[in-house]
């Protein structure tokens, strides 16, 4: 495998036709080592001995060690993994073995010692078991053997046993011989075949859907080795090639730049590069390449078990070109408060990215090729090759748009009141504005023209939010709809009593509240007569009920009250029963001292009090007039010129005119016996 130094990845796997393995960096959890750019994490009794060699156990009982690569391996890509394993020098008393493991527990994973080979407890997991001790209960062979196991169990029986066991070495039942045994494990996701080679021979292969059947759809897993001892023991170690996993069959450099091409995983071999041009050393594993144009290079060398390997790399020579795009356009709006900037270049790696901005710009985050901004400004991506030879930049003008669409609210009247019980509210806005109304709770309303005109009988705050569809910015307008249903409180007052002396009765103390309104007066009656030129002091000429109707000019609300105008019951007396007394005794005894007419049906009523004109003539028996009166009524006291008349029989003639309550006339005459 050829790898350019400027695209060096932490480890090397022979990648076959797909060329790449996707890797994800992980954090160091416990002890870790870093050799030539590759990180391993050691647990338990594991230790680093030299280079990329790791000792899992020593010649002590009940040891348990693990070593994990710090990067995920992608099971959707093929791999070809080569390494050497040393199982120690103790055969008859040596134990227990090691396991190559794929797991998702993490880089702290540590199993159990003894016959479990440090594999127990990893679920889900897949293991290639290299077992140097016969545990019959697990279905082991007497010979040192290899098997496919899963989910933390070294039992070869289903369901966890997936293949084998088979003798580990084709030629020798014992692998605890102190030798470094070459091992290769391959995986093809297309055929789902995993295979293990030991001492240059294929020893076991099986078709297993690692992703679906073992890891439940998970494709990125950790990989490494476990080893343990029990009552028996051995020094057990594994050595990995430098850069055992690498990425990229190609690289890109700038004109005039150099790239280091590096063959990994096959030390101490003879290398032949073709063509040799523009290479610092065409016969070395590592050579500096400085081409003047894009070129393909092929290298031939001895690989796993001295097999001849031919691999190639393509070196593209082209100017560095920066590019950038955004997540959602280049305008910050009310809908888009942040914009993600995605930087890239035509170089897959070997370059650094730096986003910069003018004084107006602001970064929410700025990491590598990507950044997030929340302010308008000029943002520039500067891309620089790692060797500093190439540099390019690209700028993006991020603008802002917070424009709103105006909306106005108007009503068809000033207020809701007794004359206007329903008002129309009209929203006027741009044609493309999106309108949303905020309606008072429990409002009574209906659409006239949705969503622009509605009718309502409910006062309160009516709001419309206008949204600009191009940027999501809102503008709210509010119209407060007033209501006035205040009714006048009317007190119609009181009136004089109609009498014959006062035939017109004035109505007093009319009161209208509240006083901050303008009242409009209207007096009505069914029977009566009223002069309401002054509505606050009208004059009634007839008795009856007079109704005062009052309406407020400001809101049209009205109410009424009534006043009853009384007439003195004595103001109209039926005089048709008027009679003259026939006996009269003005003798000073206090009884029957004066002569006066009376009503036969109401003798106690003072009839003369309602007479307007009174004519009285008194004649003696010889026909001579002894007393005469014409005018206002008077009561005769039996005297003439101050002198008492004599006893006797007199003749009386009386006429009267009554105007109060209606005109009444009458004439009466008769004898009068005057006694002393």
C-alpha positions in Angstrom: 0.0 0.0 0.0 1.4 3.4 -0.9 0.4 6.4 1.1 1.4 10.0 0.6 2.9 11.4 3.8 0.7 14.5 3.7 -2.5 12.4 3.8 -1.1 10.1 6.5 -3.8 8.3 8.5 -3.2 6.6 11.9 -3.0 3.0 10.7 -2.7 0.7 7.7 -5.0 -1.8 6.2 -4.7 -3.1 2.6 -7.8 -1.6 1.2 -8.4 -3.5 -2.1 -10.5 -2.0 -4.8 -12.4 0.4 -2.5 -9.3 2.2 -1.4 -10.4 3.9 1.9 -11.5 3.2 5.4 -13.4 5.9 7.3 -12.0 6.6 10.7 -13.3 8.5 13.7 -10.8 9.8 16.3 -11.5 8.8 19.9 -10.2 10.2 23.2 -7.5 8.5 25.3 -9.2 6.7 28.2 -6.6 4.7 30.1 -3.0 4.1 29.2 -2.2 4.8 25.6 0.7 4.7 23.3 1.3 6.6 20.1 3.8 5.2 17.6 4.3 6.7 14.1 0.9 8.4 14.2 -1.2 5.5 15.5 -2.7 5.4 18.9 -3.4 2.3 21.0 -5.0 2.0 24.4 -3.7 -0.6 26.9 -5.6 -2.1 29.7 -4.9 -4.7 32.5 -1.5 -6.4 32.1 -0.9 -5.1 28.6 2.3 -3.1 28.0 4.2 -1.6 25.1 7.5 -3.4 24.5 8.9 -1.8 21.3 7.7 0.0 18.2 4.2 -1.3 17.5 4.6 -4.4 19.6 2.4 -5.0 22.7 2.8 -7.7 25.3 -0.6 -8.8 26.7 0.6 -11.3 29.4 3.8 -12.5 31.0 4.8 -15.8 32.6 2.5 -15.3 35.6 -0.8 -16.8 36.3 -4.2 -15.1 36.1 -3.2 -12.2 33.9 -5.5 -10.3 31.6 -4.5 -7.6 29.1 -6.1 -5.8 26.1 -4.8 -3.4 23.5 -7.3 -1.4 21.4 -6.7 0.8 18.4 -8.0 4.3 19.0 -9.9 4.5 15.7 -13.1 2.9 14.5 -12.9 0.5 11.6 -15.8 0.7 9.1 -17.4 -2.7 8.3 -18.9 -1.3 5.2 -15.4 -1.2 3.7 -13.1 -4.1 3.0 -9.9 -4.5 5.0 -6.7 -6.7 4.8 -5.0 -6.6 8.2 -1.5 -8.1 8.7 0.4 -8.6 11.9 2.6 -11.1 13.8 1.6 -13.0 17.0 4.0 -14.6 19.5 2.5 -17.2 22.0 5.6 -17.7 24.1 7.9 -20.7 24.6 6.0 -22.9 27.1 4.1 -25.7 25.4 2.8 -28.3 27.8 2.2 -25.8 30.6 1.7 -22.7 28.4 -1.7 -21.0 28.2 -4.2 -19.5 27.4 -4.0 -17.6 24.1 -5.2 -14.4 22.4 -8.2 -13.2 20.5 -8.5 -10.6 17.6 -11.7 -8.7 18.5 -14.2 -6.4 16.9 -16.4 -4.7 19.6 -18.3 -1.5 20.4 -17.7 -1.4 24.2 -14.8 1.1 23.8 -11.1 1.4 24.5 -11.4 0.6 28.2 -12.8 -2.9 27.5 -11.2 -5.6 29.7 -12.6 -9.2 29.9 -11.8 -12.1 32.2 -8.6 -14.1 32.7 -8.1 -17.9 32.3 -9.8 -19.9 29.6 -12.0 -16.9 28.5 -8.9 -15.5 26.8 -9.9 -12.0 28.0 -12.9 -12.1 25.6 -15.7 -12.6 28.1 -18.0 -9.7 28.7 -17.9 -8.0 25.2 -21.5 -8.1 23.8 -21.9 -7.5 20.9 -18.6 -8.6 19.6 -16.8 -10.8 17.0 -13.5 -12.6 17.7 -10.9 -14.7 16.0 -9.7 -17.0 18.7 -6.0 -18.2 18.9 -6.3 -20.8 21.7 -3.3 -22.6 23.1 -5.1 -24.6 25.8 -7.6 -27.4 25.5 -10.8 -26.5 27.4 -13.0 -29.4 26.6 -16.2 -27.8 27.9 -15.8 -25.1 25.2 -15.4 -27.6 22.4 -11.7 -27.0 22.0 -9.2 -29.1 20.1 -6.2 -30.7 21.7 -4.0 -28.9 19.2 -3.5 -25.2 19.4 -6.4 -23.9 17.3 -8.3 -21.1 15.7 -12.0 -20.4 15.8 -14.6 -17.7 15.1 -16.5 -16.7 18.3 -18.9 -14.0 19.2 -20.6 -11.9 21.9 -18.0 -12.5 24.6 -18.1 -16.3 24.6 -15.3 -18.7 23.6 -17.6 -21.7 23.3 -17.4 -23.1 19.8 -21.0 -24.4 19.9 -23.8 -22.3 18.4 -25.1 -19.8 18.7 -21.9 -17.9 19.7 -19.5 -20.3 17.9 -19.5 -19.2 14.2 -16.6 -21.2 12.7 -14.0 -23.8 13.6 -12.2 -24.7 15.6 -9.3 -25.7 13.3 -5.6 -26.4 14.0 -3.9 -23.0 14.0 -0.8 -24.0 12.0 -1.1 -26.2 9.0 2.2 -27.9 9.7 2.5 -27.9 13.5 0.1 -28.6 16.4 2.1 -26.3 18.6 2.3 -22.6 18.1 3.9 -21.8 21.5 7.4 -22.1 19.9 8.7 -18.6 20.6 8.3 -17.7 16.9 6.6 -14.6 15.5 3.8 -16.1 13.5 2.5 -14.0 10.5 -1.2 -13.6 10.6 -3.6 -11.9 8.2 -7.3 -11.2 8.6 -9.4 -10.1 5.6 -13.0 -8.9 5.3 -15.1 -8.4 2.2 -18.5 -6.6 2.9 -19.8 -7.5 -0.5 -19.5 -11.3 0.0 -19.6 -11.0 3.8 -16.6 -13.4 4.0 -14.1 -13.1 6.8 -10.9 -15.1 6.6 -7.8 -15.7 8.7 -4.4 -16.7 7.4 -1.8 -18.2 9.8 1.8 -18.9 8.9 1.0 -17.8 5.3 -1.8 -20.4 4.9 -5.6 -19.8 4.8 -6.9 -21.6 7.9 -10.5 -20.6 8.3 -13.2 -18.6 6.4 -16.9 -18.0 7.0 -19.7 -16.0 5.5 -21.0 -13.9 8.4 -23.1 -10.7 8.2 -21.1 -8.8 10.8 -23.1 -5.6 10.5 -26.6 -7.1 10.7 -26.2 -10.3 12.7 -23.5 -9.2 15.2 -23.6 -5.4 15.6 -27.3 -4.8 14.9 -26.7 -2.4 12.0 -23.8 -0.6 13.5 -20.9 -0.2 11.0 -18.2 1.6 13.0 -16.5 -0.6 15.7 -13.3 -0.8 17.7 -10.7 -3.4 17.1 -7.8 -4.9 19.0 -6.5 -7.9 20.9 -7.2 -9.7 24.2 -5.0 -12.2 26.0 -5.1 -14.0 29.3 -3.5 -16.7 31.5 -4.9 -18.9 34.2 -3.1 -21.5 36.3 -0.8 -21.9 33.2 0.8 -19.0 31.5 3.0 -17.7 28.7 4.5 -14.5 27.4 2.0 -13.5 24.7 2.5 -10.5 22.4 1.3 -9.0 19.1 3.3 -6.8 16.7 1.5 -4.5 14.2 3.0 -2.9 11.2 3.6 0.8 11.3 0.6 2.7 10.0 -1.4 -0.5 9.7 -4.4 1.4 8.4 -4.0 4.2 5.9 -6.3 6.2 3.6 -6.2 7.3 0.0 -4.9 5.9 -3.2 -4.4 9.4 -4.4 -3.3 12.9 -3.3 -3.3 16.4 -4.5 -0.5 19.0 -4.4 0.1 22.5 -5.6 2.5 23.2 -8.5 6.0 23.3 -7.1 5.1 21.4 -3.9 6.3 18.0 -2.8 4.6 15.0 -1.3 6.2 12.0 0.5 5.1 8.7 -0.8 5.3 5.9 1.8 4.9 2.1 1.5 3.8 0.8 4.9 3.5 -2.7 6.4 6.4 -4.3 4.6 9.7 -3.4 6.2 13.1 -4.6 4.9 11.7 -5.2 1.5 13.0 -4.1 -1.9 11.0 -1.4 -3.6 10.7 -0.4 -7.2 8.9 2.8 -8.2 7.7 3.4 -11.7 8.3 5.8 -13.2 11.3 7.0 -11.2 11.1 10.6 -12.4 10.5 13.4 -9.9 11.3 10.9 -7.1 14.1 11.5 -4.6 14.7 7.7 -4.1 12.9 5.4 -6.5 14.1 2.3 -4.6 13.1 3.2 -1.0 9.9 2.6 0.9 9.7 6.4 1.4 10.4 8.8 -1.4 9.9 12.5 -1.9 7.8 13.2 -5.0 8.0 16.6 -6.7 6.2 16.3 -10.1 5.6 19.1 -12.5 2.2 17.7 -13.6 -0.3 15.1 -12.5 1.3 11.6 -12.5 0.5 8.0 -11.5 3.2 6.0 -9.7 3.4 2.2 -9.2 5.5 0.5 -6.6 6.4 -3.3 -6.4 7.6 -4.9 -3.2 7.4 -8.0 -1.1 4.4 -8.0 1.3 2.8 -10.6 3.6 4.7 -13.9 3.5 6.9 -12.5 0.8 4.1 -12.3 -1.7 4.8 -9.7 -4.4 2.5 -6.7 -4.1 2.0 -4.0 -6.7 0.2 -0.9 -5.6 -0.3 2.6 -7.1 -1.0 6.1 -6.2 -2.0 9.1 -8.3 -0.5 12.5 -7.6 -2.6 15.3 -8.9 -0.9 18.6 -9.5 -3.3 21.5 -9.6 -3.8 24.9 -8.1 -5.5 25.1 -4.8 -9.1 26.3 -5.3 -11.2 27.3 -2.3 -15.0 27.0 -2.4 -17.8 27.8 -0.1 -21.5 27.4 0.2 -24.2 28.1 2.8 -26.9 26.2 4.5 -29.7 28.6 3.6 -28.8 31.3 1.2 -26.8 34.4 2.1 -29.4 36.5 3.9 -30.0 36.6 7.6 -33.7 37.1 8.3 -36.3 36.7 11.1 -36.7 33.1 9.9 -33.0 32.5 9.5 -31.1 33.8 12.5 -27.9 31.9 11.7 -26.2 30.8 8.5 -23.8 27.9 8.3 -20.8 28.4 6.0 -19.4 25.3 4.5 -15.8 25.6 3.2 -14.0 23.2 1.0 -11.3 22.9 -1.6 -10.2 20.7 -4.4 -7.6 19.2 -2.0 -9.1 16.3 0.0 -6.6 16.9 2.8 -3.3 18.5 3.6 -4.8 21.9 3.9 -6.0 24.2 6.7 -9.1 26.4 6.7 -9.5 29.7 8.4 -12.7 31.8 8.2 -12.2 35.5 8.7 -14.7 38.4 8.7 -14.8 42.2 8.5 -15.7 44.3 11.5 -19.4 43.8 11.0 -19.4 40.0 11.0 -19.8 37.8 14.0 -19.1 34.1 14.4 -21.2 31.8 16.5 -18.8 29.0 15.9 -15.7 28.8 13.7 -14.0 25.4 13.4 -12.1 24.1 10.5 -13.8 24.5 7.1 -17.2 25.2 8.6 -18.5 28.2 10.5 -21.8 29.6 11.8 -22.5 33.3 11.6 -25.4 35.5 12.9 -24.6 38.9 11.5 -24.2 40.4 8.1 -20.7 41.1 6.8 -18.0 39.9 4.4 -16.8 36.5 5.4 -13.6 35.2 3.8 -12.4 31.6 3.8 -8.6 31.3 3.5 -7.3 27.9 2.5 -3.6 27.1 3.0 -1.7 24.0 2.1 0.2 22.4 5.0 3.5 23.2 3.4 2.5 26.8 2.9 3.1 26.7 -0.9 -0.5 27.2 -1.9 -3.1 29.6 -0.6 -6.5 30.6 -2.0 -9.4 32.4 -0.6 -13.1 33.0 -1.3 -15.4 35.6 0.2 -19.1 35.5 0.8 -21.3 38.6 1.4 -23.8 37.8 4.1 -26.6 40.3 4.1 -29.6 40.9 6.3 -33.3 41.5 5.6 -35.6 42.4 8.4 -38.1 44.4 6.4 -41.7 44.3 7.4 -44.9 44.8 5.5 -47.1 47.6 7.0 -50.6 46.9 8.0 -53.3 49.4 9.1 -56.5 48.9 11.0 -59.6 51.1 10.6 -63.2 50.9 11.8 -66.4 52.0 10.3 -67.4 54.1 13.3 -66.0 55.8 16.3 -67.4 53.4 18.8 -69.9 50.8 19.6 -73.0 52.3 21.2 -76.8 52.3 21.3 -77.0 53.5 17.7 -74.1 51.5 16.3 -74.2 47.9 17.7 -71.9 46.4 15.0 -68.7 47.9 13.5 -66.6 46.8 10.6 -62.8 46.5 11.1 -60.7 46.6 7.9 -57.1 45.6 7.6 -55.1 47.2 4.8 -51.8 45.6 3.9 -49.6 44.7 1.0 -51.0 42.0 -1.3 -48.3 39.4 -0.3 -48.6 40.0 3.5 -49.7 37.1 5.6 -52.2 38.3 8.1 -53.0 36.8 11.5 -55.6 38.3 13.7 -55.6 38.3 17.5 -59.2 38.4 18.6 -60.4 39.4 22.1 -61.6 36.5 24.2 -65.3 35.6 23.9 -65.6 38.0 21.0 -68.7 38.0 18.8 -67.6 38.5 15.2 -67.8 37.2 11.7 -65.9 37.6 8.4 -67.1 39.9 5.7 -64.0 39.5 3.5 -61.5 37.1 5.0 -58.9 38.0 6.1 -59.3 41.7 5.5 -62.7 42.8 6.8 -64.7 41.5 9.8 -67.7 42.7 11.7 -68.0 42.6 15.5 -70.1 43.8 18.4 -67.3 43.3 20.9 -65.1 46.1 22.1 -61.5 45.6 23.1 -58.0 45.3 21.5 -58.1 43.9 18.0 -54.6 43.1 16.6 -53.3 42.0 13.2 -49.8 40.6 12.7 -48.5 41.1 9.2 -45.8 38.6 8.2 -43.4 39.2 5.3 -43.3 35.8 3.6 -39.9 36.6 2.1 -38.1 36.8 5.5 -40.6 35.9 8.3 -40.5 39.3 9.9 -43.6 40.4 11.8 -45.3 43.7 12.4 -48.3 44.0 14.7 -50.9 46.7 14.6 -53.6 47.2 17.2 -56.9 48.9 17.1 -58.7 49.5 20.4 -62.5 49.4 19.7 -64.3 51.6 22.3 -67.8 51.0 23.5 -70.2 53.4 25.2 -73.6 52.1 26.2 -74.1 54.6 29.1 -77.8 55.3 29.6 -79.1 58.6 31.0 -80.5 58.4 34.5 -83.7 60.5 34.3 -85.5 62.0 37.2 -88.6 63.8 35.9 -89.0 65.9 39.1 -92.3 67.2 40.7 -95.0 69.7 39.8 -97.3 72.2 41.3 -100.9 71.3 41.8 -103.4 72.7 39.3 -106.0 74.8 41.2 -108.5 77.4 40.2 -106.1 80.0 41.5 -103.1 78.5 39.7 -104.4 76.7 36.6 -100.8 76.2 35.2 -98.5 73.8 37.1 -94.7 74.1 36.6 -92.6 70.9 36.7 -89.4 71.4 38.8 -86.1 69.7 39.7 -85.6 67.7 36.6 -82.3 65.9 36.9 -80.3 64.1 34.2 -77.0 62.2 35.0 -74.2 61.7 34.2 -73.6 65.3 33.5 -70.8 64.9 30.9 -73.2 64.0 28.2 -75.4 66.2 26.0 -79.1 65.3 26.7 -81.9 65.6 24.1 -85.3 66.1 25.7 -88.7 64.9 24.5 -91.9 65.3 26.6 -94.8 63.1 25.7 -98.3 62.5 27.2 -101.5 60.7 26.3 -104.0 63.2 27.8 -103.1 66.7 29.0 -101.5 69.9 27.8 -97.9 70.9 28.2 -95.7 73.8 27.3 -92.2 72.4 27.0 -90.4 75.4 25.5 -88.1 75.1 28.5 -87.8 71.3 28.8 -86.2 71.6 32.2 -89.2 73.6 33.6 -92.2 72.8 31.4 -95.7 74.0 32.3 -98.7 71.7 32.5 -102.2 73.0 32.0 -104.1 69.8 32.6 -103.6 67.0 35.0 -102.1 63.7 33.8 -98.9 61.7 33.4 -96.1 63.4 31.5 -93.2 61.3 30.3 -89.7 62.8 29.9 -87.6 60.9 27.3 -83.9 61.7 27.2 -81.3 60.5 24.7 -77.6 61.3 24.8 -76.1 62.8 21.7 -72.8 61.1 22.3 -74.0 57.5 22.1 -77.7 57.5 21.3 -78.6 55.8 24.5 -81.9 56.8 26.0 -84.2 56.3 29.0 -87.3 58.0 30.5 -89.1 58.9 33.7 -92.6 60.3 34.3 -94.2 62.9 36.6 -97.9 63.1 37.5 -99.4 66.5 37.5 -102.2 66.7 40.1 -105.3 68.9 40.0 -106.9 70.1 43.3 -110.1 68.1 43.6 -111.8 71.3 44.7 -110.9 73.0 41.5 -113.9 71.5 39.9 -117.1 71.0 41.9 -120.5 70.2 40.4 -122.7 73.1 41.4 -125.9 71.6 40.1 -127.1 70.7 43.6 -126.8 74.3 44.9 -129.5 75.2 47.3 -130.4 78.3 49.4 -131.1 78.0 53.1 -134.7 78.9 54.1 -133.9 79.8 57.7 -131.4 82.3 58.9 -130.7 83.4 62.6 -128.0 86.1 62.9 -128.5 86.5 66.6 -124.9 86.2 67.7 -125.0 82.7 69.1 -122.4 81.4 66.7 -124.7 79.2 64.8 -126.3 79.9 61.5 -125.0 83.5 61.7 -124.5 84.1 57.9 -126.5 83.4 54.9 -124.7 81.4 52.2 -125.7 78.9 49.5 -124.6 75.3 49.9 -124.5 72.0 48.0 -127.2 69.7 48.8 -124.9 66.7 48.3 -122.0 68.2 50.3 -123.3 70.8 52.7 -119.9 71.4 54.3 -118.2 72.4 51.1 -117.5 76.2 50.9 -119.3 76.7 47.7 -118.7 80.5 47.6 -114.9 79.8 47.4 -115.2 78.7 43.8 -117.8 81.3 42.7 -116.4 83.9 40.4 -119.5 86.2 40.2 -122.2 86.3 42.8 -125.5 88.3 42.6 -127.7 88.3 45.7 -131.0 90.3 46.2 -133.1 90.3 49.5 -136.7 91.6 49.4 -139.2 92.1 52.3 -142.7 91.0 52.1 -143.8 94.2 50.5 -141.3 93.6 47.6 -138.9 96.2 48.7 -135.2 95.4 48.3 -133.5 95.4 51.7 -130.1 94.0 50.5 -128.4 93.7 47.1 -124.9 92.5 46.0 -123.2 91.9 42.6 -119.5 90.8 42.4 -117.3 88.6 44.3 -119.2 86.3 46.7 -119.9 87.5 50.2 -121.9 86.0 53.0 -124.8 88.2 54.2 -124.9 88.8 58.0 -128.6 90.0 58.2 -127.7 93.7 58.3 -128.4 96.7 56.2 -126.0 99.5 56.4 -124.8 98.0 59.6 -128.2 97.7 61.1 -129.9 94.4 61.7 -133.1 93.8 59.8 -136.2 92.8 61.6 -137.4 89.2 61.9 -139.8 88.1 59.3 -140.1 86.4 56.0 -138.0 87.7 53.2 -137.7 86.7 49.5 -134.3 85.8 48.1 -133.0 85.7 44.5 -129.4 84.5 43.8 -127.3 84.0 40.6 -123.8 82.6 40.4 -121.0 82.1 37.8 -118.3 79.5 38.4 -115.3 79.4 36.0 -112.9 77.1 37.8 -112.9 73.6 36.3 -115.4 74.7 33.6 -118.1 77.4 33.4 -121.2 76.8 35.6 -124.2 79.2 35.9 -127.2 79.1 38.1 -130.1 81.2 39.5 -132.1 80.3 42.6 -134.8 82.0 44.6 -137.0 81.3 47.6 -138.3 82.4 51.0 -136.0 83.1 53.8 -137.2 83.1 57.5 -135.0 85.5 59.4 -135.2 84.9 63.2 -133.4 86.6 66.0 
